[in-house]
């Protein structure tokens, strides 16, 4: 669907009600274990703060459908970066890595229009997470056309890739959902960027750290225990 078609179709509140908009500076992360579900840890240079300035982090506990998993404490997070390129780099490097005993998955966040905005009324919720202005036509998708988002995400990541890095292919998971978090989760994908992940794959506990000249872990300064098989 091209921009002209979208612009023609989505013109009033009724049309925009069923539109989801990709947020290029918003990273949606799932699979965060409870011991890492702290804003200060996620903001650290060893984790998502290492890719650029973070404006806001919203953490939430994901509800498990199976009662026996209710105590596992898996969290999700929406991480808003100051710039789009920071979000792209975070997704490229963090998607598919092990954090504790969990694999975190990262993709762009999607959101919908605020109901007040659709009714042309000023929103009274200062912390409202929904859109209050028209999003980019090329980043807008009807709920029955969300499959297009997978290709869109791959294209954005590829366009932002530094020339010196190898290319990788990506796949995606898909399922039906009305929940905004699950709509984003449909398009999680794991880069086949083996060179960058070789060391991480051998790490027994927490591979989220920046290696220094003496192979020390920045995460140690945060009180996060990290055991690496290469040491």
C-alpha positions in Angstrom: 0.0 0.0 0.0 1.5 3.3 -1.0 1.3 6.6 0.9 -1.3 8.0 -1.5 -3.7 5.2 -0.8 -3.3 5.5 2.9 -3.8 9.2 2.9 -7.0 8.8 0.9 -8.4 6.1 3.1 -7.5 7.4 6.5 -9.0 10.9 6.7 -11.4 11.0 9.6 -11.7 9.8 13.2 -13.7 6.7 12.2 -11.0 5.5 9.8 -8.1 6.3 12.2 -9.7 4.3 14.9 -8.5 1.1 13.3 -5.1 2.4 12.3 -1.8 1.4 14.0 1.3 3.6 13.6 4.9 2.4 13.8 7.0 4.6 16.1 10.5 4.8 14.8 12.1 6.0 18.0 10.2 3.5 20.2 11.6 0.0 21.0 9.3 -2.7 22.4 11.1 -5.3 24.4 9.6 -8.6 25.7 11.0 -11.3 27.9 12.7 -9.2 30.6 13.2 -11.3 33.8 12.1 -9.7 37.0 15.7 -9.2 38.3 16.4 -6.9 35.3 13.0 -5.1 35.4 14.4 -1.9 36.8 14.5 1.4 34.9 18.0 2.2 36.1 19.3 -1.1 34.8 17.6 -0.8 31.4 18.9 2.8 31.1 22.5 1.8 31.9 25.3 1.9 29.3 25.6 -1.9 29.6 22.0 -2.3 28.3 19.8 -0.1 26.3 21.3 3.2 27.4 24.5 2.3 25.5 22.8 3.1 22.1 21.8 6.7 22.8 19.8 9.0 25.0 16.6 7.4 26.4 13.6 9.7 26.9 11.3 7.4 28.7 10.9 3.8 29.8 7.5 2.2 30.6 7.7 -1.2 32.2 4.8 -3.6 32.6 4.4 -7.1 33.8 3.1 -9.5 31.1 0.2 -11.7 32.0 0.7 -15.4 31.5 -2.2 -17.4 30.1 -1.0 -20.5 32.0 -1.5 -20.3 35.8 1.7 -22.2 36.5 3.7 -19.5 34.8 2.2 -16.6 36.8 5.1 -16.5 39.2 7.9 -16.3 36.6 7.8 -12.5 36.6 8.4 -11.8 32.9 8.2 -8.1 32.0 7.9 -6.0 28.8 9.1 -2.5 28.2 8.5 0.4 25.9 11.8 2.3 25.5 11.5 5.8 23.8 14.8 7.1 22.4 15.6 10.7 21.6 16.5 9.7 18.0 15.3 7.1 15.5 18.8 5.8 14.8 19.3 4.9 18.5 16.2 2.7 18.4 17.4 1.0 15.2 20.8 0.2 16.7 19.2 -1.1 19.9 16.9 -3.5 18.0 19.7 -4.7 15.8 22.1 -5.5 18.6 19.7 -6.5 21.4 17.1 -8.6 19.7 17.5 -12.3 20.5 20.1 -12.0 23.3 19.9 -13.8 26.6 19.3 -11.8 29.7 19.5 -14.0 32.7 17.7 -17.2 31.7 15.4 -15.3 29.3 15.7 -14.4 25.6 14.7 -10.8 25.1 13.1 -9.8 21.8 13.1 -6.3 20.4 11.1 -4.6 17.7 9.6 -1.2 16.9 6.6 -0.3 19.0 3.3 0.5 17.4 0.5 2.5 18.9 -2.9 3.8 18.1 -4.6 7.3 18.1 -5.9 8.7 21.4 -9.7 8.6 21.5 -9.7 12.3 22.5 -7.7 13.2 19.5 -10.1 11.3 17.2 -13.0 13.3 18.7 -11.0 16.5 18.3 -11.0 17.0 22.1 -7.9 18.0 24.1 -6.5 15.0 26.0 -6.5 15.6 29.8 -4.1 12.7 30.5 -0.6 14.1 30.8 0.9 10.6 30.7 -1.2 9.4 27.7 0.9 7.0 25.5 -1.3 7.3 22.4 -1.0 9.6 19.4 -2.3 13.1 19.5 -1.2 14.1 16.0 -1.3 12.5 12.5 1.4 9.9 12.0 3.4 9.3 8.9 1.3 7.8 6.1 4.1 5.4 5.2 4.1 4.1 8.8 0.4 3.8 9.2 -1.4 0.4 8.8 -4.9 -0.8 9.1 -5.4 -3.6 11.7 -6.3 -6.1 8.9 -3.0 -5.2 7.0 -0.5 -5.5 9.9 1.3 -8.2 8.0 2.9 -5.4 6.0 4.6 -4.2 9.1 7.1 -7.1 9.1 8.5 -6.0 5.7 8.5 -2.4 6.8 10.5 -3.1 9.9 13.1 -5.1 7.9 13.4 -2.3 5.4 14.0 0.4 8.1 16.7 -1.8 9.8 18.4 -2.5 6.5 18.4 1.2 5.4 20.0 2.2 8.7 22.7 -0.4 8.6 26.2 0.9 8.6 28.1 0.1 5.5 30.9 -1.8 7.3 28.6 -4.3 8.9 27.5 -7.6 7.2 23.9 -7.9 6.1 21.5 -10.4 7.7 18.2 -11.8 6.9 15.3 -11.9 9.3 12.1 -13.8 9.9 9.0 -13.0 12.0 6.5 -14.6 14.2 2.8 -14.0 13.6 -0.4 -14.3 15.6 -3.8 -12.5 15.8 -4.4 -10.0 18.7 -6.3 -6.9 19.5 -3.8 -6.0 22.3 -1.4 -3.2 21.3 1.6 -5.0 22.9 0.8 -8.2 21.1 0.4 -6.4 17.8 4.0 -5.2 18.2 5.1 -8.6 19.2 3.9 -10.1 16.0 6.9 -8.7 14.2 9.7 -9.7 16.5 12.7 -11.1 14.5 16.1 -12.3 15.3 19.1 -11.1 13.2 21.3 -13.8 11.7 24.3 -11.5 12.5 26.4 -14.4 13.8 29.7 -12.5 14.1 28.3 -9.9 16.5 26.7 -12.6 18.7 29.4 -15.3 18.8 30.7 -14.2 22.1 27.3 -13.7 23.6 26.1 -17.2 22.7 28.9 -18.7 24.9 27.9 -16.6 27.9 26.3 -18.6 30.7 24.4 -15.9 32.4 24.2 -12.3 31.2 25.9 -11.3 27.9 24.8 -7.7 28.0 28.0 -5.9 28.6 30.6 -3.9 26.7 34.0 -5.6 26.6 37.0 -3.5 27.7 40.7 -4.1 27.2 40.8 -6.4 30.2 37.6 -8.1 29.3 35.8 -6.8 32.4 32.1 -6.4 32.6 30.4 -3.0 33.0 27.4 -4.8 34.4 29.4 -5.7 37.5 29.3 -2.1 38.6 25.5 -2.3 38.5 25.4 -5.2 40.9 24.4 -7.6 38.1 26.3 -10.9 38.4 27.7 -12.1 35.0 29.5 -15.4 34.4 31.2 -15.7 31.1 32.5 -19.0 29.6 35.4 -17.2 27.8 37.0 -15.9 31.0 
